[in-house]
Amino acid sequence: MGAFCKAFRDEGFEVAWAWALMAMPFVNATEKLQFVGRYTCLGSDDVNGIRLGTYENRLVSGRGDQYQELYLGANYSFYGHKLKLQTGVQYADMNDRADDGGAYTGVSWTTGIRIGW
């Protein structure tokens, strides 16, 4: 795979080696209420190998090399998985070895209605 990435770099494409780990346990408190936790860890051997996700990227456009996230949330189902209210708090931290604007630490709260059929 190293030769594969080198070939893409030689052609002008930006390729970084990255790895990821995610665990997402949940507990059903009642038939309609569910509590969710999530831990995410991303890493890259390359400097600036990771870009922040959609919402954090609007705040910090730089890149880093290690990202960790903790999330705690709740889901309330009105009609099974087809209609539910989801809310949660996320703590995220990005390290930037290059120190060129990719470091980020922040807390966010999101709420939404999920509809499916």
Residue frames as qw, qx, qy, qz and C-alpha x, y, z in Angstrom:
[[0.000, 0.883, 0.470, 0.000, 0.00, 0.00, 0.00],
 [0.347, -0.691, 0.091, 0.627, 2.91, 2.37, 0.56],
 [0.301, -0.040, 0.596, 0.743, 3.71, 2.27, -3.16],
 [0.079, 0.669, 0.694, 0.255, 0.03, 2.91, -3.92],
 [0.182, -0.906, -0.245, 0.293, 0.05, 6.14, -1.87],
 [0.379, -0.483, 0.348, 0.708, 3.41, 7.17, -3.34],
 [0.293, 0.282, 0.688, 0.601, 2.02, 6.74, -6.86],
 [0.014, -0.846, -0.522, -0.109, -0.93, 8.99, -6.06],
 [0.321, -0.813, -0.001, 0.485, 1.38, 11.60, -4.51],
 [0.414, -0.195, 0.521, 0.721, 3.60, 11.50, -7.62],
 [0.166, 0.508, 0.674, 0.510, 0.50, 12.23, -9.73],
 [0.034, -0.325, 0.027, -0.945, -0.34, 15.30, -7.61],
 [0.613, -0.538, -0.445, -0.370, -3.08, 13.76, -5.46],
 [0.181, -0.538, 0.557, -0.607, -3.07, 14.32, -1.71],
 [0.832, -0.192, -0.499, -0.146, -3.12, 10.99, 0.17],
 [0.185, -0.582, 0.603, -0.513, -2.57, 10.44, 3.89],
 [0.489, -0.090, -0.862, 0.097, -2.34, 7.23, 5.90],
 [0.415, -0.375, 0.262, -0.786, -5.01, 7.25, 8.57],
 [0.324, -0.166, -0.926, 0.101, -6.59, 4.86, 11.06],
 [0.441, -0.381, -0.001, -0.812, -9.81, 5.06, 13.06],
 [0.235, -0.177, -0.912, 0.285, -11.48, 3.52, 16.10],
 [0.412, -0.289, -0.025, -0.864, -15.09, 4.05, 17.16],
 [0.172, -0.241, -0.926, 0.235, -17.22, 2.55, 19.92],
 [0.346, -0.242, -0.123, -0.898, -20.91, 3.43, 20.29],
 [0.134, -0.233, -0.927, 0.263, -22.68, 1.78, 23.23],
 [0.385, -0.328, -0.182, -0.843, -26.36, 2.43, 23.94],
 [0.021, 0.167, 0.879, -0.447, -28.90, 1.64, 26.66],
 [0.311, -0.449, -0.560, -0.623, -32.64, 1.37, 26.13],
 [0.109, -0.093, 0.576, -0.805, -34.17, 3.07, 29.20],
 [0.592, 0.319, 0.515, -0.532, -37.73, 2.45, 28.00],
 [0.646, 0.395, 0.620, 0.204, -39.33, 1.23, 24.81],
 [0.364, 0.881, 0.235, 0.188, -39.14, 4.79, 23.41],
 [0.125, -0.953, 0.273, -0.040, -36.11, 6.36, 25.19],
 [0.923, 0.107, -0.062, 0.365, -32.53, 5.40, 24.38],
 [0.262, -0.902, 0.271, 0.208, -29.26, 6.81, 25.74],
 [0.854, 0.444, -0.018, 0.271, -26.21, 6.73, 23.47],
 [0.395, -0.789, 0.322, 0.343, -22.49, 7.24, 24.00],
 [0.820, 0.535, 0.009, 0.205, -19.73, 7.36, 21.40],
 [0.434, -0.713, 0.362, 0.416, -15.95, 7.52, 21.47],
 [0.763, 0.624, 0.072, 0.150, -14.09, 8.21, 18.22],
 [0.436, -0.693, 0.377, 0.433, -10.34, 8.37, 17.70],
 [0.753, 0.643, 0.061, 0.127, -8.68, 9.12, 14.35],
 [0.474, -0.691, 0.350, 0.419, -4.97, 9.27, 13.71],
 [0.726, 0.681, -0.042, 0.082, -2.58, 9.83, 10.85],
 [0.780, -0.243, 0.118, 0.565, 1.14, 9.20, 10.50],
 [0.394, 0.453, 0.243, 0.762, 1.25, 12.14, 8.09],
 [0.090, -0.337, -0.289, 0.891, 1.28, 15.70, 9.38],
 [0.393, 0.312, -0.020, -0.864, -2.08, 17.32, 8.49],
 [0.101, 0.004, -0.941, -0.323, -3.52, 13.94, 7.48],
 [0.050, -0.534, -0.831, 0.144, -6.95, 14.55, 9.07],
 [0.108, -0.313, -0.181, -0.926, -9.57, 17.17, 8.32],
 [0.250, 0.130, 0.637, -0.718, -12.30, 18.11, 10.80],
 [0.204, 0.454, 0.864, 0.078, -15.89, 17.02, 10.17],
 [0.121, 0.657, 0.522, 0.530, -18.66, 19.12, 8.65],
 [0.284, -0.911, -0.278, -0.110, -19.57, 21.36, 11.57],
 [0.595, -0.643, 0.106, 0.470, -16.13, 21.84, 13.12],
 [0.578, 0.174, 0.400, 0.689, -14.66, 22.48, 9.66],
 [0.082, 0.852, 0.334, 0.394, -16.72, 25.68, 9.49],
 [0.438, -0.895, 0.032, 0.075, -14.78, 26.97, 12.52],
 [0.377, -0.649, 0.576, 0.325, -11.28, 25.67, 11.78],
 [0.787, 0.555, -0.114, -0.244, -10.37, 24.90, 8.17],
 [0.095, 0.667, -0.739, 0.006, -6.89, 23.53, 8.93],
 [0.891, 0.028, -0.439, -0.114, -5.85, 19.92, 9.33],
 [0.447, -0.665, 0.540, -0.258, -4.32, 17.91, 12.13],
 [0.418, 0.349, -0.836, -0.057, -2.92, 14.47, 12.87],
 [0.217, -0.182, -0.922, 0.263, -4.98, 13.14, 15.80],
 [0.429, -0.315, -0.140, -0.835, -8.69, 13.62, 16.57],
 [0.162, -0.187, -0.916, 0.316, -10.66, 12.42, 19.59],
 [0.407, -0.303, -0.199, -0.838, -14.37, 12.82, 20.26],
 [0.004, -0.207, -0.892, 0.401, -16.75, 11.97, 23.10],
 [0.375, -0.231, -0.359, -0.823, -20.52, 12.10, 22.56],
 [0.072, 0.246, 0.863, -0.435, -23.43, 11.63, 24.97],
 [0.331, -0.032, -0.310, -0.891, -26.96, 11.76, 23.65],
 [0.414, 0.234, 0.765, -0.434, -30.55, 10.61, 23.86],
 [0.211, -0.062, -0.688, -0.692, -33.03, 9.37, 21.26],
 [0.430, 0.233, 0.616, -0.617, -36.79, 9.46, 21.75],
 [0.018, 0.099, 0.849, 0.518, -38.80, 7.35, 19.30],
 [0.498, 0.195, 0.192, -0.823, -42.26, 8.44, 18.28],
 [0.887, 0.310, 0.019, -0.342, -42.70, 5.72, 15.63],
 [0.943, -0.038, 0.170, 0.283, -39.82, 3.28, 16.02],
 [0.524, -0.303, 0.302, 0.737, -36.70, 4.15, 14.02],
 [0.323, 0.564, 0.550, 0.525, -38.85, 5.86, 11.39],
 [0.075, -0.813, -0.110, -0.567, -39.56, 8.99, 13.46],
 [0.700, -0.495, -0.342, 0.384, -37.44, 10.06, 16.40],
 [0.058, -0.971, 0.131, -0.192, -35.99, 13.07, 18.15],
 [0.851, -0.007, -0.198, 0.487, -32.22, 12.93, 18.63],
 [0.082, -0.951, 0.157, -0.252, -30.12, 15.24, 20.80],
 [0.896, -0.203, -0.120, 0.376, -26.60, 15.11, 22.16],
 [0.162, -0.946, 0.263, 0.100, -23.50, 16.89, 23.39],
 [0.895, 0.291, -0.060, 0.332, -20.10, 16.35, 21.74],
 [0.340, -0.846, 0.313, 0.267, -16.60, 17.20, 22.97],
 [0.856, 0.452, 0.047, 0.245, -13.95, 17.15, 20.23],
 [0.361, -0.809, 0.339, 0.317, -10.19, 17.70, 20.26],
 [0.827, 0.522, 0.008, 0.209, -7.77, 17.81, 17.30],
 [0.559, -0.617, 0.272, 0.482, -3.98, 17.89, 17.68],
 [0.597, 0.798, -0.014, 0.079, -1.85, 19.58, 15.05],
 [0.793, -0.304, 0.132, 0.511, 1.86, 18.62, 15.12],
 [0.494, 0.418, 0.241, 0.723, 2.62, 21.09, 12.32],
 [0.189, -0.616, -0.359, 0.675, 1.07, 23.92, 14.38],
 [0.108, 0.006, 0.430, 0.896, -0.32, 25.52, 11.23],
 [0.402, -0.011, -0.020, -0.916, -3.91, 26.22, 12.22],
 [0.585, -0.109, -0.714, -0.369, -5.50, 22.77, 12.54],
 [0.176, -0.078, -0.817, 0.544, -5.71, 22.53, 16.34],
 [0.462, -0.392, -0.282, -0.745, -9.26, 22.51, 17.69],
 [0.150, -0.193, -0.868, 0.432, -11.00, 21.91, 21.00],
 [0.345, -0.138, -0.086, -0.924, -14.71, 22.49, 21.34],
 [0.219, 0.264, 0.870, -0.354, -18.07, 21.46, 22.68],
 [0.320, -0.018, -0.406, -0.856, -21.24, 21.36, 20.60],
 [0.403, 0.243, 0.761, -0.447, -24.88, 20.44, 21.09],
 [0.258, 0.065, -0.617, -0.740, -27.04, 19.20, 18.24],
 [0.467, 0.272, 0.698, -0.469, -30.71, 18.32, 18.07],
 [0.296, 0.214, -0.573, -0.733, -32.66, 16.99, 15.15],
 [0.781, 0.158, 0.395, -0.457, -35.65, 15.00, 14.01],
 [0.084, -0.274, 0.879, 0.382, -34.89, 11.83, 12.06],
 [0.740, 0.332, 0.213, -0.544, -37.48, 10.69, 9.54],
 [0.005, 0.321, -0.878, -0.356, -37.24, 7.51, 7.53],
 [0.799, 0.190, 0.254, -0.511, -39.45, 5.02, 5.70]]
